[in-house]
Amino acid sequence: MDSRLTGCTLSRLPNELLELICEQCDLGTFCALRLTCSNINTKTFRLFSKTHFSTVRTDLSKESLEKLQHISIREELNSQAQTLLITPTRGSYGKGLLWSRHENGYLEETQLSAQPLKDILCHRLTTCRSFSIYGNSDDGDELECLSPTDVTSLILSVIAQTGLRIRSFIVDLNHKHSSGAVYGSGSLCEKRLLPSAFFQHPGFREAWAHLEALHLHQDLDEQSMSWTKTLMRLATNLRSISLKVNPSEGEAGHEILNFGIMHRIGGLREISLRSFDANDSCLLAFLKNSCDTLETLSLWAIRIPRPGGTKSLFTHLGTNFPRLKTISILAMFETLGTADDPITSWIIYQNLPQKLQSSMPSRRQPELENRRKGVIGAHYTGEHAPKVLQCMAESAERWLPPHSTDS
């Protein structure tokens, strides 16, 4: 069919119908359709900008900030930006600009090279109040360009100096790209984190108090523990938190949960915990701070240091969290044996499919995670989340790899 005829025909449709059609298109098809006719291009611009400019990307290089400036001066685009995504280009951030450092290694709070970014955020991208920083592990060796820790410190400094009332802040060093490639897995570099005195800055404290979502997807270890606790404590309006610890730092999970219990960090709607070693009573006490508000819970790679802890946890979750509607449970473990000779067992849910079939409508079944050993997790959204948790509690059993049972 002649594309010009197609364009002319579609252009006669009301805007609402044309937008409904475009919402079903992938980016390539959407762009191709917009090129068929100037009228379609005009009619779909609002949807196109809303869909594909809600997140704007930069690597903080000179060239990238100039491109961001060009986007920001277009009123029809700058009003759509909600999130600033900061990712490296060929492993680097901030190329082509000078960055001044304190003698101890961290970035100075005031950076002339950051002024264009501050101007853009304050005067142009006035709806862009969410920041997502993706990157590699930071070994502290990068000097000429910026490291993930530098980028994190830079954005925190910008927030303090401008008073931006931000909505969400994400640092993800374990990010998996849509292509399947992993950007990195590791921790922030302690010597490049801002000193504790920075967090007394009144501009930062006032701005940070508006934060609703804090996601730190890095291997949280003892070095970055104090920094993480401070960010949690100052976020007095927090509604969503996602944390990952270093699996080799056995006490880190307990410490961060106990900190949340002590400081009554609660009222959360979303909680995600990954790679935690956590006593089930400690984990439950942390979650109970949000028992009346929690709607979404994700527990991945959680190791509970006692037999039966998983069943107890699921039973309490299914009974005492009335607003819980979305659950994502994957790879739970329990520790057997002694402190000197611990044995880690998987938790599998061998009879879960049968229990769910007899307890829930077939059209509302959860998505199950199957491995050769059996079902190791479930994902579900809906009104039957308590029933799913109860079925998981009833079907949970320990599974030891064959070599673990050898004498």
N, C-alpha and C positions, 0 to 999 in steps of 0.2 A: 504493500500500500504506500502511496505517496505520502511522505512525512509532512509535506506542506498541507495536504488535505486533512491529515489527522490533526495537525495543529490548529487549523482553522475550525474544524468541527469541535474540538475540545474547548476552544477559546470562547465558544458561544454558551458554554455551561455556566450556571451561577457559580460564584466564587466558592461557596460552601461545598458544592459537589466536586469541583475541580480539586480542592484541597483534600477532600476525602480520598480521591483517586491517588493523589501524590503521596499521601501518608502510607500507601501500600507499596510505594516504590523504594528500591534501595538508592543509595546516593548516586551511582552511575546513571541509572535510569532516570532519576529525578532531574539530573543536570542535562541529560540528553533531551528530555521532554521540554525543558525550559528554553532550549536552543531552537526548537522547531518554530517558534512564533513569538514575536515581540509582545503580543497581547498576553500570552500565557506567561512569559517571563515576568511581566509586570504584576499579573494577578497572583502569581505564586511566590512573589518575593517575600511577603510577610512570613509565610510558612517556612520558606527556605532559610531565612535569617534566624527565625525562632528555633528551628530544628538543628541547624548546623553551625550556628554562631553562639549558642548558649554556653559553649565551652571554647575559650580561646587559648592557644598554646604559645609558649615561649621557652627558649633555652637560656634567656637572659644575655645572649650575645648582643653585640652592637647591631648586627643585621636583623636579628629577631625582634629586638625592641623597636627598631624603625618600622618593621612590618606591623607590629602591634599598634604603633602610633597611627599608621595609615588606616587601620581598621577603626580605631577609636574616634577618628574625626568624622566618620560617617554616621550621622544621627540615626539612620535606619538600621544600623548594625550595632552601635554601641549600647543601645537600650536593651538588646537581647542578651548580652554577655552576663552570665551568672557565675561562671567558674574560671579561674585562671589555672591552667594546667602547665606545670613546669617539668619538662623532661629533657634529658641530655640529647645532644646531637653528636653521634659518634663518641659517646662516652663523656662529653664535656659540656659544661655550662659556662656562660659569661665570657666567651671568647671575644677578643678585640677591644676589651675594656680594662681599665686599671682598677684593682681592688686593694684597698689598704688593710693591713692586718696589725693587730696588737702584737707586741713582742711575745706574748704567750701562745700565739697561733691562731686565735679566733679573729673573725672580722671585726673591724671597728664599727661601732653602731652607726656612724654617719658616713655615707659613701656618696661621693659626687656622681659616680656612675649609676647610682640607683635613683637619682633625681627624676629622670624621664619616666621611670616606672611609677614613682609616687605621683607625678603630675597626671599620668594617664588614669590611675586608679581614683584619684581625688576629684578630677574635673571632667573626665570623659566616660570611663567605664564605671559609672556611679552605682550600677546594680551588681557589679562583680564583687561579691563578698565571700566567695568560697575559694580556697586554695588547695590544690593537690600537687604534691611534690613526689615524683617518681624518680628512682635512680638506682645506682649500684651501691654495694657496700663501700664504706668510707674508711680507708686505711690511713688517712691523714697525710699521704705523700704528695698530693696535688698542691702546687704552690702558685703557678701562674694563672690557672683558671679556678673556678669554684668547684667545690665538692658538694655532695648532698647535704652534709652538715652545714657548710657555708650558706647554701641556698635556704635551708631552714632558718638559720640565724638571721639572714638578710630579710626574709619575709616577716619574721617576728619583730625586727627592728623597724621595718616600714609600718607595721601595725601600730607600734608604740609611738612613732613620730607623727603619724597621720590621724590616729584615733579611729581607724576604720572599724566599724562595728561588724565583725565578720560572723558568718553563719557556720562555716565548717572549715576544718583544718585537717588535711591528710598528709602523712608522710609514709610512703610505701617503698620500702627497699626489698620487698618480696613480690613485686608486681609482675604479673604474667601478661604479656601483650596479646592482643587478639590473634596474632599469628602463631602463638604458642611459645614464643621466645620469652625467657625470663630476664627482666632488666637486672635483677640482682637479689642477693639474700645476705643480709648482714646488719650491722649496727651502725649508728652514728658514731662519729669520732669524738671522744670525751674532750680532748684538748681544744676542739673547735666549737664546742657548745658555748653559748653565751654564759658569762659568769652569773652566779646567783643574785648579785646586786642588780642585774638588769631587770629582774622581775619585780623590783620595788618601784619601777617607773610608773607613775600614776596614769599616764596615757595608755600604757599597755594594760594595766589592771582593769581600767574602765572599759577598754575595747574588748578585752578577752572575756569579760563578764557576760557578753552577749553571745558567746560561742554556743552553738547547739550541738555540733557533731565534732568529735575528736577521734580520729582513727590513726593509730601508730602501728603500722604493719612493718615492724623491724624486729630483729632479734634483741628484744629488750634484755639488757644484762645489768649487772650491778653498777657499771660505769654510768649508764644513762638513767638509772633509777630515780635519783633525786630530781633530775630535770623533768622526767615524766610525771612524778608525783606533784610537782609544782604546777604543771600545766593542768592536771586534773583538778587540783584544789582551787585554782583561781577561776575555773570555768563553772561559775555558780548557776548558769542557766542550761547546763548540759542536758541533752535529750538522747544522744546516741554516742556510744563509746565502743571502739574496737581495738583490741590489744593483742600483741603476739610477743611471747618471750623467747629467749634462747633456750632450746631444750636441754642444753648442758648446764644451765643455771637453775638447778633444782629448786632453790629457795626463792627465786625471783617471782614466781607465780604466787606463792604464799604471801610474800611481802606486799605485792601490789594489791592483792585482795584484802589483806588485813588493813592496809592503808585506806582503801575504799570503805571498809566497815567502820573504822575509827572516825573518819571524817564524814561519815554518813552521806557518801556520794550515792544519791538515789534519784527517784522520780524519772528514771530513764525509760524511754520507749523502745530502744534498740540496744542490745548488748551482743558483742561478738568477742569470744575468747579463743585463742589458738595456741597450741603447744604449751599448755599449762600443766604443771604438776600441782595438784590442788586437792587437799582433803575435802571430801564431799560436804562436811558440815561448814567448813570455811567458805567454800564456793556458794553453798546455799545461803549462808548469812549475807554474803555480798549481794546476791540476787534478790534477797528479800527486801533490801532497801528500796527496790522498785517493784514489789509484788503487786501493787495496785495500778501500776502504769505500764508495765512491760508488755509489749505487743510482739516483738521479734527477738528471737534468741538463736544464736549460732554458737555451737560448741564443737570445735574441731581439734583432734589430737589432744584430748584431755586425759591425763593419767591420774587416777585416784589411788592413793597408797593404802587401800584396804579392800579385801574381798567384800562384795555386796554393796559397795558404795554407789555404784552406778544405778542399781535398782532403787535404792533409797532416794537418790537424787531425782530420778524420773518420776517416782511416786509423788514426791513433794511438789515438783513442778506441775504435774497434772492436776493437783488438788488445790494449790494455794495461789495460783496466778490466773485470775479470772479473765484478764484481757489478752492473754497470750494467744496469738492467732497464727504466727509464722515460726516454724522451728526448722533448724538445719543441724542435724547431729551426724557427725562423721568421725570414725576412728577413735573410739573410747578405749581406755586401757585400765587395768587394775594391777597392782603390785602384790605378788605373793612372796612367800619365803620370809627371810629375816633381813634385818638392816644390813648385815654383813654379806648376805647372799640373796639379793632380791631377784625375783623372777617376774618379768612383765608378761601379762596375758592380754590378748585381744578380747574385746567384748563383741560377740556376734549374736544375731537375733534369728536363730534357726527357724523358729515357728512363727515369726512375725507375719509373713504373707497370709497364712491361714487365719491367724487371729484377726487381722485387719479385715479379711473377706467376710468374716462372721460378725464383725462389730460395726462396720461402716458401709455407707452406700458405695457401690462399685464405681460410680462416676467421680467420687471424691477421694480416691485412694492416693496415698503419698507416693512420691518417687523414691524408690529404694536403691541404695548403693550396694551392688553385689560384687563380691570377689570370689575367688576359688574356695576360700575358707567358709564363705557364707555371706549373709547380709551384714554389713558393717555400719550402716547408717540409713537415715531417712530425711527427706525434705518435704515439708508440707505447709500449705497456707489454707486456712479455713476455720470454720467453727468447731471442728472436731479435733483440734490440736491436743486437748487434754486426753481424749480417747487414744490418740496415736501414742502419746507418752506412756499411758497406762499399759498399752499393748507392748511397747518396747520394754517397760519394766518387767512385765510378766514373762517375756521371751528371752530376756538377756541371759547369756551364759558365757563362761570363760572358755577361751580357746588358746591352747599353747602350741606354738610351732613344734614339730616333732623333735628337733634337737634339744628343746627345753626340758623334755621329759626323760631324756637319756640319763641313765645313772652313771 
